[in-house]
Amino acid sequence: MATEEVGLAIPTPPSQNTGVCASLHSALASTASDSMRALVFERYGAPERLMPRTLPIPQPRAGELRVRVVATTVTRTDTATLRGHPFFARAMTGILRPKMRTLGMDFAGVVDATGPDVARFQPGDRVFGLLPERFGAHAEYLCIDSEAAVMPMPANLDFDACVVGEGAWYANGTTRVLREGQRCLIYGASGAIGTAAIQLAKARGAHVTAVVGHRHVDLARSLGADRTIDYQSVDFTALDETFDLVFDAAGKTSWFACRRLLSRGGIFSATDLGPWWSNLVLSAWFSMTGSARVRIPFPEDARGFLASLATLMADGRFRGVFDRHYRLAEMVDAFRYVETGQKTGIVVVDVNDS
Ligand SMILES: NC(=O)c1ccc[n+]([C@@H]2O[C@H](COP(=O)([O-])OP(=O)(O)OC[C@H]3O[C@@H](n4cnc5c(N)ncnc54)[C@H](OP(=O)(O)O)[C@@H]3O)[C@@H](O)[C@H]2O)c1
């Protein structure tokens, strides 16, 4: 039974940034004109590994632009990378020690300088982007290749509204399989990935059933879900219907629990490895049998995706859902909060004034 009628207001958590480390505040308080503030980690571990550092402002090389970061985010990708979990992901991020020292995938800011051979941008341009491989947005300045995942900001949006790339990019890795009129169920549709998945699935013309906790029912509906199910009152795995796509966007269910919800040819996709790494094992097994019945989406083409996302954002078909705001000096608290697994949408970090 679906709970279309549950109508609780969506609480927007206040900016209760408690327990801020005093040394972090003072270390990040002021910098010389050729230096910048950044959060650096040298060993994998808990949020307390994040250390404030004063670093030289990076100089853009040929083809690069330098961005003065106004807003960034703390994501589940950042928290997992800080912890070095899952271990095999260290093949990309560094086995014993992290290769990158500053986290942060999303940024929005102002182009502050350009290196030689940059045609697309000039100082003063408002840009937003994604740093999927190298991170680096938890700093006041960053340099990025002008042909990488960096786009002009839609003119009608603020900086905060543009730090939406991480969740949307992962969501798109799954929702891109949908075609007009297909039916999908999104479990955990209230996180960064889930809120994006609702909107991207709707943009593809799919019928969306969003499964959320009761505090998020109104939110899911406001994002365009055709139907909402409160998983705290209804066991969605017992529904007597089928879907072309069941997307576990919270990492809290499994193919075994959901397989009877799949239509013939339907796909189960998950953002996490699943119990006993079952999603990884099953996706490998099914791909050997020539089927994509279970998938762990590996997103690709960040630049191409960001361009299409900018269009959706500019015409109002996609909007970020934002939870708390923190400042750079409150980064440890921001990581602790994201690690609770209870944020709604995106946690923003305000870095510089716009
Ligand atoms: N594959 C990758 O590279 C990758 C990258 C990023 C993230 N991830 C994974 O993707 C998942 C989603 O990431 P995210 O950033 O979107 O998460 P998130 O923002 O941290 O999700 C938080 C939301 O999940 C919901 N939730 C918590 N427990 C739940 C449960 N038992 N059932 C259903 N919903 C539940 C909560 O809302 P309710 O109150 O509505 O329950 C909460 O608002 C995470 O598990 C993360 O580990 C994977």
The ligand as an SDF file (V2000), in Angstrom:
LIG
                    3D

 48 52  0  0  0  0  0  0  0  0999 V2000
   29.3210    3.9910   -5.3990 N   0  0  0  0  0  0  0  0  0  0  0  0
   29.8950    5.1320   -4.9950 C   0  0  0  0  0  0  0  0  0  0  0  0
   30.9610    5.5350   -5.4140 O   0  0  0  0  0  0  0  0  0  0  0  0
   29.1570    5.9730   -4.0110 C   0  0  0  0  0  0  0  0  0  0  0  0
   29.3960    7.3290   -3.9790 C   0  0  0  0  0  0  0  0  0  0  0  0
   28.6720    8.0950   -3.1050 C   0  0  0  0  0  0  0  0  0  0  0  0
   27.7710    7.4760   -2.2580 C   0  0  0  0  0  0  0  0  0  0  0  0
   27.6090    6.1410   -2.2920 N   0  0  0  0  0  0  0  0  0  0  0  0
   26.6480    5.4710   -1.4260 C   0  0  0  0  0  0  0  0  0  0  0  0
   25.3820    5.8730   -1.8880 O   0  0  0  0  0  0  0  0  0  0  0  0
   24.4780    5.9430   -0.8110 C   0  0  0  0  0  0  0  0  0  0  0  0
   23.7260    7.2340   -0.9300 C   0  0  0  0  0  0  0  0  0  0  0  0
   24.6030    8.3390   -0.8650 O   0  0  0  0  0  0  0  0  0  0  0  0
   23.9660    9.7450   -0.5390 P   0  0  0  0  0  0  0  0  0  0  0  0
   25.0470   10.7540   -0.4740 O   0  0  0  0  0  0  0  0  0  0  0  0
   22.8060    9.9860   -1.4160 O   0  0  0  0  0  0  0  0  0  0  0  0
   23.4300    9.4060    0.9300 O   0  0  0  0  0  0  0  0  0  0  0  0
   22.9490   10.3270    2.0580 P   0  0  0  0  0  0  0  0  0  0  0  0
   22.6790   11.6810    1.5000 O   0  0  0  0  0  0  0  0  0  0  0  0
   23.8570   10.1850    3.2030 O   0  0  0  0  0  0  0  0  0  0  0  0
   21.5330    9.6510    2.4140 O   0  0  0  0  0  0  0  0  0  0  0  0
   20.9280   10.0550    3.5570 C   0  0  0  0  0  0  0  0  0  0  0  0
   19.4760    9.6680    3.5190 C   0  0  0  0  0  0  0  0  0  0  0  0
   19.3450    8.2490    3.4840 O   0  0  0  0  0  0  0  0  0  0  0  0
   18.1140    7.9270    4.0650 C   0  0  0  0  0  0  0  0  0  0  0  0
   18.1910    6.6770    4.7880 N   0  0  0  0  0  0  0  0  0  0  0  0
   18.9190    6.4200    5.8880 C   0  0  0  0  0  0  0  0  0  0  0  0
   18.6950    5.1600    6.2880 N   0  0  0  0  0  0  0  0  0  0  0  0
   17.7990    4.6280    5.4220 C   0  0  0  0  0  0  0  0  0  0  0  0
   17.1640    3.3740    5.3060 C   0  0  0  0  0  0  0  0  0  0  0  0
   17.3880    2.3750    6.1670 N   0  0  0  0  0  0  0  0  0  0  0  0
   16.3040    3.1840    4.2850 N   0  0  0  0  0  0  0  0  0  0  0  0
   16.0690    4.1650    3.3970 C   0  0  0  0  0  0  0  0  0  0  0  0
   16.6230    5.3750    3.4460 N   0  0  0  0  0  0  0  0  0  0  0  0
   17.4880    5.5990    4.4580 C   0  0  0  0  0  0  0  0  0  0  0  0
   17.7800    9.0280    5.0630 C   0  0  0  0  0  0  0  0  0  0  0  0
   16.4780    9.5190    4.7760 O   0  0  0  0  0  0  0  0  0  0  0  0
   15.1220    8.9090    5.3930 P   0  0  0  0  0  0  0  0  0  0  0  0
   14.8690    9.6290    6.6820 O   0  0  0  0  0  0  0  0  0  0  0  0
   14.1160    9.2490    4.3320 O   0  0  0  0  0  0  0  0  0  0  0  0
   15.3370    7.4620    5.5910 O   0  0  0  0  0  0  0  0  0  0  0  0
   18.7830   10.1340    4.7630 C   0  0  0  0  0  0  0  0  0  0  0  0
   18.1580   11.3800    4.5260 O   0  0  0  0  0  0  0  0  0  0  0  0
   25.3000    5.8010    0.4590 C   0  0  0  0  0  0  0  0  0  0  0  0
   25.0280    4.5270    1.0180 O   0  0  0  0  0  0  0  0  0  0  0  0
   26.7330    5.8960    0.0120 C   0  0  0  0  0  0  0  0  0  0  0  0
   27.5580    5.0220    0.7350 O   0  0  0  0  0  0  0  0  0  0  0  0
   28.2560    5.3850   -3.1640 C   0  0  0  0  0  0  0  0  0  0  0  0
  1  2  1  0
  2  3  2  0
  2  4  1  0
  4  5  1  0
  4 48  2  0
  5  6  2  0
  6  7  1  0
  7  8  2  0
  8  9  1  0
  8 48  1  0
  9 10  1  0
  9 46  1  0
 10 11  1  0
 11 12  1  0
 11 44  1  0
 12 13  1  0
 13 14  1  0
 14 15  2  0
 14 16  1  0
 14 17  1  0
 17 18  1  0
 18 19  2  0
 18 20  1  0
 18 21  1  0
 21 22  1  0
 22 23  1  0
 23 24  1  0
 23 42  1  0
 24 25  1  0
 25 26  1  0
 25 36  1  0
 26 27  1  0
 26 35  1  0
 27 28  2  0
 28 29  1  0
 29 30  1  0
 29 35  2  0
 30 31  1  0
 30 32  2  0
 32 33  1  0
 33 34  2  0
 34 35  1  0
 36 37  1  0
 36 42  1  0
 37 38  1  0
 38 39  2  0
 38 40  1  0
 38 41  1  0
 42 43  1  0
 44 45  1  0
 44 46  1  0
 46 47  1  0
M  CHG  2   8   1  16  -1
M  END
$$$$
